[in-house]
Amino acid sequence: MVGEELDADPEVWKKFLRRHWRMAVIAVIGIVLAVAGTVLVYLWFVGEAQSSGLVPEALRFWTMGYLITFILNLLFWELLLVGTPAVIAGAIAYAMWKRIPSAEREEYRRGNLFRSKSNSRDFGNGFSFLINIGFIIKVYLDGNWDSPFASWSLDYLVYSYLLVLMVLLAIFAIPAVIGITWWLRKELKGAT
């Protein structure tokens, strides 16, 4: 079965941990430090963003412009202070992995040491991202970029998201309907 093929063999994990326990301990410590660093950088940036005037302290005065500026600056600092060391650590881990003899690495590959149990993709997160990008564009086009969120009505928020959802569905549905129609016509012609 395909699902069984992707499951990692528990014996392979035991062999790997017995042979390379130091590497595993260092990896766990690195992950814990990265998570703690991410939280600390976030807390630091929130305080700095408010005290420097990058964003208002009261959320009712925030606008879409403040929100996007806050997110982009936060991403920059997270990537700089946490992402850069994580990439360096990943390069070091890759170099350590390459130092393992190729026969041993092949044994780990055959045992599916680092494979996930499922190859499915989560389409929902990508679609939600597109809806939010569309909403941001709609707020800009409506001229509400610098309007505080407190001035928005619930109707504006709900109807804006629904409009963006309908537009995106139309963008994806029209080519899908054309493709399905073409495929059905081709199949029906072949059946007769």
Backbone bond lengths (Angstrom), bond angles and torsions (degrees), N, CA, C in turn:
res aa  C-N    CA-C-N  psi(-1)  N-CA   C-N-CA  omega(-1)  CA-C   N-CA-C  phi
1 M - - - 1.449 - - 1.525 109.67 -
2 V 1.313 114.56 151.76 1.457 119.38 -176.82 1.525 110.93 -68.40
3 G 1.340 117.65 -42.69 1.457 121.00 -179.08 1.512 112.93 -60.82
4 E 1.353 116.22 -38.86 1.459 119.84 179.19 1.521 111.14 -69.47
5 E 1.326 115.54 -30.35 1.448 120.11 -179.13 1.529 111.76 -65.63
6 L 1.332 117.19 -31.93 1.448 120.96 -176.60 1.524 113.31 -87.26
7 D 1.332 118.33 -15.03 1.462 120.56 -179.60 1.523 110.13 -68.69
8 A 1.324 115.55 138.90 1.459 120.06 178.46 1.528 109.46 -76.65
9 D 1.304 115.49 139.65 1.453 122.17 177.93 1.525 108.27 -74.69
10 P 1.349 118.89 123.61 1.466 120.30 -178.22 1.530 112.51 -61.04
11 E 1.319 116.88 -30.05 1.470 119.79 179.10 1.532 111.36 -66.19
12 V 1.322 116.65 -33.43 1.470 120.31 178.29 1.519 109.66 -65.37
13 W 1.334 116.54 -41.14 1.466 119.81 177.58 1.528 110.83 -61.87
14 K 1.322 116.03 -43.15 1.467 119.68 -180.00 1.523 110.98 -61.95
15 K 1.333 116.86 -43.67 1.465 120.57 178.24 1.527 110.66 -61.92
16 F 1.337 115.22 -45.22 1.466 119.01 -178.49 1.533 110.65 -61.69
17 L 1.335 117.01 -46.41 1.469 120.50 -178.53 1.517 111.79 -67.01
18 R 1.347 117.82 -35.77 1.464 119.89 177.01 1.521 111.09 -65.13
19 R 1.319 116.14 -42.72 1.466 120.33 -176.22 1.529 113.10 -78.66
20 H 1.327 116.91 -32.08 1.472 119.99 -171.71 1.528 110.89 -131.51
21 W 1.315 117.59 47.30 1.459 120.49 -176.75 1.525 111.51 -66.15
22 R 1.320 117.91 -33.17 1.468 119.74 178.95 1.525 110.70 -64.06
23 M 1.336 115.94 -43.42 1.454 120.73 178.68 1.533 110.22 -61.45
24 A 1.329 117.21 -40.61 1.465 121.46 179.96 1.525 111.01 -65.90
25 V 1.331 117.13 -41.94 1.464 120.84 178.85 1.528 110.24 -64.13
26 I 1.317 117.02 -43.08 1.467 121.21 178.84 1.529 110.25 -63.35
27 A 1.342 117.30 -39.29 1.465 120.83 178.59 1.524 111.02 -63.97
28 V 1.333 117.43 -42.96 1.470 120.68 179.02 1.524 110.46 -64.12
29 I 1.338 116.78 -43.97 1.471 120.27 177.87 1.524 110.09 -61.42
30 G 1.333 117.09 -41.74 1.459 120.59 178.69 1.515 112.68 -62.06
31 I 1.334 117.21 -41.50 1.467 120.94 178.58 1.517 110.79 -65.01
32 V 1.334 117.02 -43.16 1.470 120.92 178.51 1.531 110.12 -62.29
33 L 1.333 117.35 -43.41 1.465 120.72 178.45 1.527 111.72 -64.36
34 A 1.324 117.48 -38.41 1.466 120.55 179.16 1.523 111.40 -65.59
35 V 1.337 116.78 -42.94 1.465 120.14 178.89 1.531 110.03 -65.47
36 A 1.334 117.01 -46.31 1.466 120.12 178.81 1.528 110.52 -62.24
37 G 1.331 117.46 -40.87 1.460 120.88 178.48 1.517 112.01 -63.33
38 T 1.328 116.82 -39.57 1.462 120.65 178.55 1.527 110.80 -60.95
39 V 1.330 116.70 -45.25 1.469 120.84 179.76 1.528 110.41 -65.68
40 L 1.321 117.50 -44.08 1.466 120.43 -178.85 1.525 112.29 -65.42
41 V 1.320 117.42 -40.96 1.470 120.21 177.31 1.522 109.80 -64.42
42 Y 1.331 117.54 -39.99 1.465 120.83 177.65 1.530 110.82 -60.52
43 L 1.330 116.71 -49.37 1.467 119.91 -179.51 1.524 111.27 -62.89
44 W 1.323 117.39 -40.87 1.457 121.22 177.40 1.530 110.37 -61.31
45 F 1.329 116.53 -46.20 1.455 119.57 -176.26 1.520 111.87 -67.13
46 V 1.320 118.03 -38.04 1.468 120.62 178.63 1.527 109.86 -59.16
47 G 1.333 116.83 -46.03 1.462 120.21 178.75 1.521 112.13 -64.30
48 E 1.328 116.45 -43.33 1.462 120.38 -179.98 1.524 112.10 -67.04
49 A 1.313 117.29 -38.19 1.467 120.88 -178.63 1.523 110.72 -64.36
50 Q 1.322 116.91 -37.15 1.462 120.10 179.30 1.518 111.26 -75.04
51 S 1.327 117.10 -45.65 1.461 119.37 -176.32 1.528 112.59 -71.45
52 S 1.325 117.78 -27.37 1.463 120.21 179.64 1.520 112.43 -84.12
53 G 1.321 117.24 -11.07 1.458 120.42 -179.46 1.518 113.34 86.42
54 L 1.329 117.40 10.61 1.463 120.29 177.51 1.529 110.24 -61.76
55 V 1.340 115.40 -38.57 1.468 121.74 177.01 1.525 108.69 -135.24
56 P 1.341 117.17 153.14 1.474 119.32 175.94 1.530 110.97 -68.50
57 E 1.330 116.29 151.44 1.462 119.88 179.09 1.520 111.89 -71.02
58 A 1.328 117.83 -35.93 1.462 121.48 -179.57 1.523 109.74 -88.27
59 L 1.311 117.20 127.49 1.463 121.08 -177.78 1.527 112.57 -62.30
60 R 1.327 117.80 -26.48 1.461 119.02 -177.76 1.531 112.17 -66.37
61 F 1.332 117.37 -16.24 1.463 120.88 178.98 1.528 112.95 -96.76
62 W 1.332 116.72 -2.76 1.459 119.92 -179.78 1.522 109.86 -69.34
63 T 1.324 115.56 145.41 1.460 122.57 174.83 1.527 107.87 -120.26
64 M 1.316 115.84 174.96 1.463 119.43 177.00 1.531 109.73 -62.74
65 G 1.325 116.42 -36.91 1.467 120.34 177.66 1.521 112.03 -60.96
66 Y 1.345 116.86 -45.08 1.465 120.34 176.96 1.535 110.90 -62.04
67 L 1.325 116.37 -42.14 1.464 120.37 -177.80 1.527 111.24 -62.78
68 I 1.339 116.63 -48.00 1.464 119.98 -178.91 1.531 110.15 -65.81
69 T 1.331 117.33 -41.62 1.468 120.65 177.39 1.524 110.98 -60.82
70 F 1.324 116.79 -43.35 1.464 121.80 178.56 1.524 110.71 -60.99
71 I 1.336 117.23 -47.92 1.465 121.05 -177.44 1.527 111.14 -64.34
72 L 1.336 117.01 -44.69 1.470 119.49 -178.82 1.524 111.71 -65.20
73 N 1.333 117.72 -41.18 1.460 120.25 177.41 1.524 111.28 -66.60
74 L 1.323 116.89 -40.37 1.463 120.47 177.84 1.528 110.39 -61.70
75 L 1.345 117.26 -45.24 1.461 120.30 178.12 1.527 111.53 -60.27
76 F 1.331 116.61 -40.67 1.461 120.09 178.90 1.525 110.85 -59.68
77 W 1.336 117.38 -49.47 1.464 120.42 -177.49 1.521 111.80 -68.68
78 E 1.335 117.57 -37.40 1.470 120.06 177.47 1.530 110.39 -63.63
79 L 1.348 116.12 -45.04 1.464 119.08 179.13 1.522 111.42 -64.91
80 L 1.316 116.59 -39.84 1.464 120.08 -178.33 1.529 111.50 -68.69
81 L 1.340 117.07 -49.63 1.460 120.87 -171.64 1.534 114.06 -88.45
82 V 1.329 117.94 -24.79 1.462 120.14 -179.84 1.528 110.77 -114.84
83 G 1.325 117.11 -43.10 1.459 121.01 -176.87 1.516 113.77 -64.88
84 T 1.331 116.90 -42.22 1.464 120.02 -179.25 1.528 111.63 -61.96
85 P 1.348 118.94 -50.67 1.468 117.50 175.99 1.537 113.06 -61.67
86 A 1.342 117.43 -32.99 1.464 120.07 179.67 1.528 110.59 -67.52
87 V 1.328 117.47 -38.61 1.467 120.21 177.78 1.528 110.36 -66.36
88 I 1.330 116.39 -41.13 1.469 120.37 177.69 1.525 110.05 -62.78
89 A 1.337 116.90 -43.42 1.466 120.71 178.56 1.529 110.31 -64.49
90 G 1.325 116.89 -38.28 1.461 119.86 177.60 1.523 111.84 -64.48
91 A 1.329 117.02 -38.80 1.468 120.65 177.56 1.526 110.68 -65.12
92 I 1.330 116.15 -39.69 1.469 120.10 177.98 1.536 109.87 -65.68
93 A 1.351 116.66 -42.57 1.464 120.43 178.80 1.524 110.70 -63.02
94 Y 1.331 117.14 -39.65 1.463 120.49 178.10 1.527 110.84 -64.37
95 A 1.343 116.00 -40.38 1.472 119.72 177.99 1.530 110.29 -64.56
96 M 1.346 117.04 -38.61 1.463 119.95 177.52 1.532 110.39 -66.48
97 W 1.336 117.04 -38.86 1.459 121.43 178.32 1.525 110.29 -62.30
98 K 1.323 116.95 -40.39 1.466 120.90 -179.79 1.530 112.04 -69.41
99 R 1.318 118.27 -20.43 1.469 121.64 178.25 1.524 111.85 -78.00
100 I 1.337 116.39 -16.36 1.469 119.94 176.02 1.528 106.65 -69.47
101 P 1.332 117.63 137.24 1.467 119.72 179.43 1.532 111.47 -54.58
102 S 1.324 115.37 143.79 1.470 120.16 -174.56 1.530 112.00 -61.51
103 A 1.322 119.10 -34.23 1.465 121.01 178.92 1.539 110.24 -63.85
104 E 1.320 116.16 -39.89 1.469 119.91 178.91 1.531 110.77 -69.01
105 R 1.336 116.81 -41.01 1.473 120.05 177.36 1.523 110.39 -61.82
106 E 1.323 117.16 -39.76 1.463 121.03 178.99 1.528 110.54 -64.86
107 E 1.319 117.25 -36.63 1.464 121.06 176.76 1.530 110.40 -62.00
108 Y 1.346 116.79 -40.59 1.462 120.68 177.89 1.521 111.34 -67.51
109 R 1.316 116.63 -37.62 1.474 120.11 178.09 1.528 110.97 -65.22
110 R 1.327 117.19 -44.05 1.470 120.73 178.86 1.524 111.12 -62.72
111 G 1.318 117.27 -33.63 1.465 121.45 179.70 1.516 112.73 -85.37
112 N 1.342 117.09 5.34 1.473 122.35 179.09 1.524 111.88 54.47
113 L 1.324 116.25 49.35 1.461 120.96 -176.01 1.525 112.50 -60.49
114 F 1.318 117.84 -45.60 1.464 120.37 -174.65 1.520 112.51 -112.20
115 R 1.318 118.36 24.54 1.463 121.16 -179.72 1.518 109.67 -93.59
116 S 1.329 115.06 145.39 1.463 119.16 175.60 1.523 109.15 -84.08
117 K 1.311 116.29 166.29 1.452 120.95 -177.04 1.515 112.49 -80.98
118 S 1.334 118.00 -15.03 1.449 120.33 -176.17 1.514 109.77 -138.80
119 N 1.313 114.89 141.72 1.459 120.06 176.29 1.519 111.47 -101.35
120 S 1.329 118.87 9.09 1.457 121.28 -177.54 1.530 110.23 -71.23
121 R 1.297 114.76 150.40 1.463 121.73 179.04 1.518 108.21 -105.59
122 D 1.326 115.39 150.12 1.455 119.83 178.97 1.522 108.56 -97.00
123 F 1.341 115.82 95.25 1.458 121.40 -178.00 1.519 111.16 -69.56
124 G 1.332 117.81 -28.16 1.457 121.71 -175.38 1.515 113.15 -60.01
125 N 1.312 118.13 -40.53 1.459 120.09 -179.14 1.521 111.42 -66.86
126 G 1.314 118.06 -38.51 1.458 121.22 178.26 1.509 111.37 -66.88
127 F 1.319 117.34 -39.79 1.461 120.81 179.03 1.521 110.68 -68.31
128 S 1.322 117.74 -40.24 1.462 121.18 176.57 1.530 110.65 -61.72
129 F 1.324 115.94 -39.78 1.458 120.35 177.33 1.530 110.40 -61.19
130 L 1.335 116.76 -44.66 1.470 119.88 178.05 1.521 112.00 -62.56
131 I 1.325 117.02 -39.63 1.464 120.07 178.46 1.532 110.00 -62.70
132 N 1.316 117.34 -43.45 1.468 120.02 179.91 1.519 111.91 -66.60
133 I 1.324 117.90 -38.64 1.464 120.32 175.82 1.530 109.61 -62.97
134 G 1.333 116.30 -43.88 1.468 120.14 176.83 1.518 111.74 -60.29
135 F 1.321 117.47 -40.05 1.463 121.04 178.35 1.529 110.87 -63.24
136 I 1.317 116.54 -42.84 1.467 120.17 178.53 1.525 109.82 -61.02
137 I 1.325 117.55 -42.51 1.471 120.90 178.57 1.522 110.40 -63.89
138 K 1.349 117.02 -41.16 1.469 120.17 179.38 1.515 111.42 -63.82
139 V 1.327 117.51 -41.69 1.471 120.37 178.29 1.526 109.54 -60.90
140 Y 1.316 117.02 -41.33 1.469 120.62 178.34 1.526 110.89 -63.81
141 L 1.333 116.81 -47.39 1.464 120.62 -178.46 1.528 112.30 -65.85
142 D 1.340 117.02 -30.66 1.463 121.03 178.24 1.526 112.36 -74.70
143 G 1.326 117.60 -11.47 1.458 120.74 -177.38 1.517 113.33 82.71
144 N 1.327 117.38 18.30 1.469 121.09 -178.51 1.522 112.35 -101.77
145 W 1.324 117.07 16.35 1.459 121.27 -177.55 1.519 111.42 -59.08
146 D 1.313 117.28 -42.90 1.466 121.48 -178.06 1.522 113.17 -101.18
147 S 1.327 117.71 12.89 1.462 121.09 176.32 1.519 109.26 -84.90
148 P 1.319 118.26 130.84 1.472 119.39 178.17 1.529 111.23 -60.61
149 F 1.319 115.64 145.32 1.461 120.12 179.49 1.530 111.34 -58.11
150 A 1.329 117.05 -30.92 1.467 120.54 -178.69 1.526 111.54 -64.26
151 S 1.335 117.53 -21.32 1.466 119.95 -179.50 1.525 112.07 -87.17
152 W 1.335 117.97 -9.23 1.461 120.73 -179.91 1.520 109.92 -78.41
153 S 1.327 116.22 141.65 1.461 119.32 175.22 1.533 108.46 -90.33
154 L 1.301 115.63 160.15 1.460 120.45 177.52 1.528 109.72 -63.11
155 D 1.334 116.39 -36.91 1.463 119.78 177.80 1.523 111.36 -59.41
156 Y 1.339 117.04 -43.38 1.466 120.29 -179.98 1.526 110.13 -59.94
157 L 1.317 115.94 -45.27 1.459 120.71 -178.74 1.527 111.36 -63.32
158 V 1.323 117.03 -49.42 1.461 121.90 -176.85 1.526 111.10 -65.55
159 Y 1.329 117.08 -48.83 1.469 119.84 -177.27 1.524 111.75 -68.50
160 S 1.313 117.67 -30.81 1.463 120.23 177.00 1.522 110.20 -66.30
161 Y 1.331 116.63 -46.40 1.460 119.54 178.65 1.532 111.18 -64.21
162 L 1.329 117.43 -39.40 1.463 119.69 178.92 1.524 111.17 -64.90
163 L 1.330 117.92 -40.96 1.454 120.76 178.46 1.527 111.02 -62.61
164 V 1.328 116.16 -44.80 1.465 120.08 178.68 1.533 110.13 -62.76
165 L 1.324 117.41 -41.61 1.461 121.39 178.00 1.523 111.01 -60.46
166 M 1.340 117.48 -45.10 1.462 120.52 -179.82 1.527 111.35 -65.22
167 V 1.328 117.46 -40.47 1.462 120.17 178.85 1.526 110.23 -63.35
168 L 1.340 117.28 -45.68 1.464 119.95 179.58 1.519 112.01 -64.82
169 L 1.326 116.96 -39.76 1.458 119.42 177.03 1.522 110.69 -62.83
170 A 1.322 116.85 -39.49 1.468 119.98 177.80 1.524 110.46 -64.87
171 I 1.325 116.54 -41.08 1.466 120.34 179.86 1.525 110.59 -61.01
172 F 1.328 117.05 -41.06 1.462 120.13 -179.02 1.531 112.34 -85.53
173 A 1.340 117.28 -31.06 1.460 120.38 -174.67 1.521 112.54 -75.44
174 I 1.326 117.89 -38.23 1.470 119.94 -177.05 1.523 111.21 -61.55
175 P 1.344 119.69 -50.79 1.475 117.82 176.74 1.536 112.49 -63.62
176 A 1.335 117.77 -33.97 1.468 120.57 179.35 1.528 110.25 -65.01
177 V 1.327 117.81 -43.38 1.461 121.38 179.50 1.529 110.19 -64.68
178 I 1.327 116.83 -42.58 1.465 120.50 178.10 1.533 109.98 -61.45
179 G 1.332 116.43 -45.60 1.470 120.02 -179.91 1.503 112.74 -64.18
180 I 1.324 117.36 -43.29 1.469 121.03 179.46 1.528 110.43 -65.67
181 T 1.344 117.22 -41.37 1.460 121.29 178.42 1.526 110.48 -62.27
182 W 1.311 116.36 -45.12 1.463 120.66 178.74 1.530 110.41 -60.87
183 W 1.337 116.18 -45.27 1.458 120.74 -179.05 1.534 110.52 -63.56
184 L 1.352 117.34 -43.00 1.466 120.75 179.90 1.533 110.81 -63.42
185 R 1.338 117.05 -43.05 1.468 120.18 179.02 1.523 110.06 -62.15
186 K 1.317 116.19 -41.49 1.461 120.09 179.83 1.535 110.42 -64.62
187 E 1.321 116.68 -43.23 1.470 120.66 179.34 1.515 112.21 -67.11
188 L 1.360 117.17 -39.77 1.465 120.01 -179.36 1.522 111.21 -68.88
189 K 1.322 117.66 -36.41 1.472 120.53 177.37 1.517 109.98 -66.11
190 G 1.323 117.24 -37.09 1.461 121.46 178.88 1.511 112.36 -71.28
191 A 1.345 118.72 -25.93 1.464 122.42 -178.13 1.510 112.28 -79.91
192 T 1.335 117.43 -23.00 1.485 119.56 -177.11 1.499 113.01 -91.35
